Amino acid sequence: MLFSNALIGLREGLEAVLVVSILVAFLVRTERRRALPLVWAGVGVAVALSVGLGAVLTYTAATLSFEAQEAFGGIASIIAVAFVTGMIFWMRRAGRTLAAQLRGQLDEALQLGPVAVATVAFLAVAREGMETAVFFFSSVQSAGGGTVLPLVGFLIGITISILLGWLLYAGAIKVNLSKFFTVTGVLLVFVAAGVFAYGVHDLQEASLLPGLHTLAFDVSAYVPPNSWYGSLLKGIFNFSPETTVLEAVVWVGYVVIVLPLFLRPHRGAARPVETRTGDAK
């Protein structure tokens, strides 16, 4: 669980940190520092809302019956997959023009007033935060209800993203963000495929989908769930030694469809992604 959750925390965290860095750099560069507290207020509200959503999802599920928990968890897992899939394609498409878009939005907001400025910052961060909250809940469900490992993983990833974002802002390091988001995007495709399969299994447990006892394979004799390598495969890819036919179909189908689409070349002349948030100043 640590690796997959840390990867989500790193990816989502770095996106949010880059967005905030671009907004802050723009205000500093244009000598509008008085608007900085409004940006941080919007960021704070977005973070609080995301944490609240994660808490509500996690602790609401505990009050449900077993079948209702499985149904709730399965639906949340599929929603998390939709969010993560949208996120990796959105960054692939919009990453090259993200800084210019945000600067334009903030410039317009500054003319409208303080509420508009806080709203731009809120919306920019809330997207990543809400996605992370849903994925956190899905991870808690796949971990058997334990919140410690998913939370530690997310915190590790988010901490690293904040450090990287600060170093980028300060100009201390340069990172090819295009390659970074491509590599993490490929890894997330496989992570999302595992979450998708786990969500389907939950729906089978809830009797909302058929085929719970129709196995595609059973390798539990070779990959015991309690072994270190079984736990590793489970933690990274949500791999189950006893995989139903439907789980296998959705896992393979997701990877076969999404991975080639994600890796296909950009149309038109590609412009490199900004590698320093200081460039937005």
Secondary structure in CASP SS format (residue, H / E / C, confidence):
PFRMAT SS
TARGET T0000
AUTHOR 0000-0000-0000
METHOD secondary structure of the structure
MODEL  1
M C 1.00
L H 1.00
F H 1.00
S H 1.00
N H 1.00
A H 1.00
L H 1.00
I H 1.00
G H 1.00
L H 1.00
R H 1.00
E H 1.00
G H 1.00
L H 1.00
E H 1.00
A H 1.00
V H 1.00
L H 1.00
V H 1.00
V H 1.00
S H 1.00
I H 1.00
L H 1.00
V H 1.00
A H 1.00
F H 1.00
L H 1.00
V H 1.00
R H 1.00
T C 1.00
E C 1.00
R C 1.00
R H 1.00
R H 1.00
A H 1.00
L H 1.00
P H 1.00
L H 1.00
V H 1.00
W H 1.00
A H 1.00
G H 1.00
V H 1.00
G H 1.00
V H 1.00
A H 1.00
V H 1.00
A H 1.00
L H 1.00
S H 1.00
V H 1.00
G H 1.00
L H 1.00
G H 1.00
A H 1.00
V H 1.00
L H 1.00
T H 1.00
Y H 1.00
T H 1.00
A H 1.00
A C 1.00
T C 1.00
L C 1.00
S C 1.00
F H 1.00
E H 1.00
A H 1.00
Q H 1.00
E H 1.00
A H 1.00
F H 1.00
G H 1.00
G H 1.00
I H 1.00
A H 1.00
S H 1.00
I H 1.00
I H 1.00
A H 1.00
V H 1.00
A H 1.00
F H 1.00
V H 1.00
T H 1.00
G H 1.00
M H 1.00
I H 1.00
F H 1.00
W H 1.00
M H 1.00
R H 1.00
R H 1.00
A H 1.00
G H 1.00
R H 1.00
T H 1.00
L H 1.00
A H 1.00
A H 1.00
Q H 1.00
L H 1.00
R H 1.00
G H 1.00
Q H 1.00
L H 1.00
D H 1.00
E H 1.00
A H 1.00
L H 1.00
Q H 1.00
L H 1.00
G C 1.00
P H 1.00
V H 1.00
A H 1.00
V H 1.00
A H 1.00
T H 1.00
V H 1.00
A H 1.00
F H 1.00
L H 1.00
A H 1.00
V H 1.00
A H 1.00
R H 1.00
E H 1.00
G H 1.00
M H 1.00
E H 1.00
T H 1.00
A H 1.00
V H 1.00
F H 1.00
F H 1.00
F H 1.00
S H 1.00
S H 1.00
V H 1.00
Q H 1.00
S H 1.00
A C 1.00
G C 1.00
G C 1.00
G C 1.00
T C 1.00
V H 1.00
L H 1.00
P H 1.00
L H 1.00
V H 1.00
G H 1.00
F H 1.00
L H 1.00
I H 1.00
G H 1.00
I H 1.00
T H 1.00
I H 1.00
S H 1.00
I H 1.00
L H 1.00
L H 1.00
G H 1.00
W H 1.00
L H 1.00
L H 1.00
Y H 1.00
A H 1.00
G C 1.00
A C 1.00
I C 1.00
K C 1.00
V C 1.00
N C 1.00
L H 1.00
S H 1.00
K H 1.00
F H 1.00
F H 1.00
T H 1.00
V H 1.00
T H 1.00
G H 1.00
V H 1.00
L H 1.00
L H 1.00
V H 1.00
F H 1.00
V H 1.00
A H 1.00
A H 1.00
G H 1.00
V H 1.00
F H 1.00
A H 1.00
Y H 1.00
G H 1.00
V H 1.00
H H 1.00
D H 1.00
L H 1.00
Q H 1.00
E H 1.00
A C 1.00
S C 1.00
L C 1.00
L C 1.00
P C 1.00
G C 1.00
L C 1.00
H C 1.00
T C 1.00
L E 1.00
A E 1.00
F E 1.00
D E 1.00
V C 1.00
S C 1.00
A C 1.00
Y C 1.00
V C 1.00
P C 1.00
P C 1.00
N C 1.00
S C 1.00
W H 1.00
Y H 1.00
G H 1.00
S H 1.00
L H 1.00
L H 1.00
K H 1.00
G H 1.00
I H 1.00
F H 1.00
N C 1.00
F C 1.00
S C 1.00
P C 1.00
E E 1.00
T E 1.00
T E 1.00
V H 1.00
L H 1.00
E H 1.00
A H 1.00
V H 1.00
V H 1.00
W H 1.00
V H 1.00
G H 1.00
Y H 1.00
V H 1.00
V H 1.00
I H 1.00
V H 1.00
L H 1.00
P H 1.00
L H 1.00
F H 1.00
L H 1.00
R C 1.00
P C 1.00
H C 1.00
R C 1.00
G C 1.00
A C 1.00
A C 1.00
R C 1.00
P C 1.00
V C 1.00
E C 1.00
T C 1.00
R C 1.00
T H 1.00
G H 1.00
D H 1.00
A H 1.00
K C 1.00
END
